[in-house]
């Protein structure tokens, strides 16, 4: 079993930055892709960014140029550097890991609130 734990969320003013971390533990830590998703109040969970084992990154249009995803050389932990935050970035941010065995795992989420 795998556990993902997110950290680094909080309350910040518009224009400031936050760095989220996602740390995995357990077995099956051979991840092919790791991703960040977010879910705002009354909204569905949506994709934010992903990074492959080889370091290829993909971003949602809403965060492109402001957010940066990265992984430690060992692949764990994973980070999301969020710059120039906007109130519309307020959401619960979730970490997701897709293993090479075809399983996917989710963390419990960390709250990010951006005040105007």
N, C-alpha and C positions, 0 to 999 in steps of 0.2 A: 504494500500500500504506500501511497505517496501523500505527503502533506505539504501544502503550499501556504506560506504565511507572508502576507503583505504588511508593510510598515512604511511610515513616512508621511502619511496623510495629515491633514490639519486644516486650520483656518488661516487664510492669507488674504492680503489685499490684492485687488486687481493690479496686474503688471508685475507682481512678484513671482518668485520661483519656488518649486518644491521638487524633491527627489524621492520617488517611491522605490522601494526594494521588494523583491519577492525571493524568498528563500525556500528551497525544497529540501525535504528530508524523507527518508524511507528507502524502499527498494524501487526498482524501475526508474532510476534517475537518468536514464539515457534518453534525453529529450531531443526530438527532431526540431520542433518549433516551440517557442515560448511567446506568449502574447499578453497584451493588456487590453481589457475591455472596461467599459464604464456604463453605469446605469444611473440616470438622473431621476428625480421624483416624477412618477407617472409615466416614465419612459421605458422602452425595452432596452435590454442590454445591447450595447453596440461596440463594434471593433474600434480600437484606438491605434494599436501598433503591434507589430510582430517582428521576431528575429529568428532566423534559421540557425541551424548548427554551424553553417558556413559563414554566418554573419550578415546574410542578406536581410535588409530591413524593408518593411512596408508600413505606411502610415495612412490613417484616415485623412481626407482632405481638410477636415476641420482643425487638425493639429499639425499639419505639415509645416515645417519651418520653425515651429515653436517647441515641439516635443522631440526627444531623442531617446531611443531605446538601445540598451546595451546589455551584454552578458559578461560575466567574469570569464577568464580564459578557460576555466573548467566548466563553464556553462551555468554555474550556479554560484552566487545569486544573479538575478536579472534586475535591471534598473530602468526607471523611466524618469528622465530629467524633463521637467515641465517648466518652461520659461514663458514670460509674458502671459501669465494666466488671466483668464477672463471669467466673469461670473457664469457664463454658460459652460465653463469647464467643471462646474460644481457637480459632483456625482460620487457614487461609490465606485472605486476602481478595483477591478478584479484581475488577478493573475491567472493565466491558463497555461498549462504545459501539455504538449502532445508528445507521447513517447513513441519510440520507433516500433513498439509492439502494437501501436494503434489505439492505445488508451489515451483519454484526455482527463486532466485533473484541473480543479478549480480551487482557488483560495477563498477565504471568507470575506475578503474585501476590506478596503480602507477608505474612510470618508475624506473627500477633499471638498472644502468649501471656500469659494472665492467671493469676497465681498467687494462691492463697487465703491 
